[in-house]
Amino acid sequence: MESTTAPVKPQFSPAAQAEIARLFEHYPAERRKSALLPILHIAQAEFGGWVSPEVQDLVAETIGILPIEVYEVSSFYTMFNLKPVGQHVLEICRTGPCMLRGSDELTAQLERLTGAKVGETSPDGLFTLKEVECLAACGTAPIVQVREKYYEQLDTPEAVDAMLAELRNLVHRPLLPWEQTGLAHSQQ
């Protein structure tokens, strides 16, 4: 028997809507498309760390552009995840300097310790491994980026174990920038 309920269309939270409105203030009305990248970041944060086709459609509707314009951008940049990801996306730098400093060994160690291959999520849902191009920290290679944080000099098993332990012990997800309300006012 077929379900008679329509799928729920994704919607931005009021906080995200306010942040999007704030972003639009930076652009003339005819240039709203310029806010596409930051709005995709908001969407990815709002909807579980990835942008499904339905979420991309919501972004297009919000900006007033065609869905294909969003799909082109989200599929081009590796910072946007097009399929579900784990709680922590470990972006492993794979460029020359990191490779010279052991990023191949780091990748193999992370695959072994998490149980996920590059491009996959660990069985416990905690970690997704992703190889990326230059993270611009050649002097402290090999490096992994998780959200806005760099884990540098991951050239020993102890350093890798410490990073994974820190991530496993995170109880709450980090606050999103538009969720940090009242900080300036509360210190007065």
Sequence and secondary structure as in RCSB ss.txt:
>XXXX:A:sequence
MESTTAPVKPQFSPAAQAEIARLFEHYPAERRKSALLPILHIAQAEFGGWVSPEVQDLVAETIGILPIEVYEVSS
FYTMFNLKPVGQHVLEICRTGPCMLRGSDELTAQLERLTGAKVGETSPDGLFTLKEVECLAACGTAPIVQVREKY
YEQLDTPEAVDAMLAELRNLVHRPLLPWEQTGLAHSQQ
>XXXX:A:secstr
    S        HHHHHHHHHHHTTS GGGGGGGHHHHHHHHHHHTTTS  HHHHHHHHHHHTS HHHHHHHHH
H TTS SS   SEEEEEE SHHHHHTTHHHHHHHHHHHHS  BTSB TTSSEEEEEES  S GGG S EEETTEE
E    SHHHHHHHHHHHHT  S    GGG  SHHHHT 
